[in-house]
Amino acid sequence: MARIAGINIPMNKHAWVGLTHIYGVGRARALTACTAAGVNPATKVKDLTEAEVNAIRSQIAKFASRATCAAKCR
């Protein structure tokens, strides 16, 4: 099972759908993360390589750091 941002991503879902299980990640952000990581959003999570999971993980981390910064700057 892929674990991204502390959340277990369901194995039998498409990558972009699985990413929406992460708090703060909706459809648009999930699709953006997949394309920025160079991963086909329609790929099933169970078929992702470790390199692809790490690329998605780094993209999701960028969103989290932006959200943290925005919350602190208020």
HUVENQUI-V657654 format. One record per backbone hydrogen bond with DSSP energy under -0.5 kcal/mol. CO is the residue of the C=O (numbers start at 1). NH is the residue of the N-H. E is the energy in kcal/mol with one decimal. If there is no record, write none. Layout:
# HUVENQUI-V657654
CO;NH;E, CO;NH;E
This chain:
# HUVENQUI-V657654
2;4;-0.5, 2;9;-3.3, 4;7;-1.6, 7;4;-2.3, 7;9;-0.6, 9;2;-0.6, 10;13;-0.8, 11;46;-1.8, 13;45;-2.3, 14;18;-2.6, 15;19;-1.9, 16;20;-0.7, 17;20;-0.8, 18;21;-1.6, 19;22;-1.7, 22;25;-2.1, 24;26;-0.6, 26;30;-2.3, 27;31;-2.5, 28;32;-2.3, 29;33;-2.4, 30;34;-2.1, 31;35;-2.4, 32;36;-2.5, 33;37;-1.7, 34;38;-0.6, 34;39;-2.9, 35;38;-0.8, 40;43;-2.0, 41;16;-1.6, 43;15;-2.5, 44;47;-1.4, 45;48;-1.4, 49;53;-2.3, 50;54;-2.3, 51;55;-2.0, 52;56;-2.5, 53;57;-2.7, 54;58;-2.0, 55;59;-1.7, 56;60;-2.6, 57;61;-1.9, 58;62;-1.3, 59;63;-1.3, 60;64;-2.1, 61;65;-2.2, 62;66;-1.8, 63;67;-2.2, 64;68;-2.2, 65;69;-2.1, 66;70;-2.4, 67;71;-2.0, 68;72;-2.0, 69;73;-1.9, 71;74;-0.6
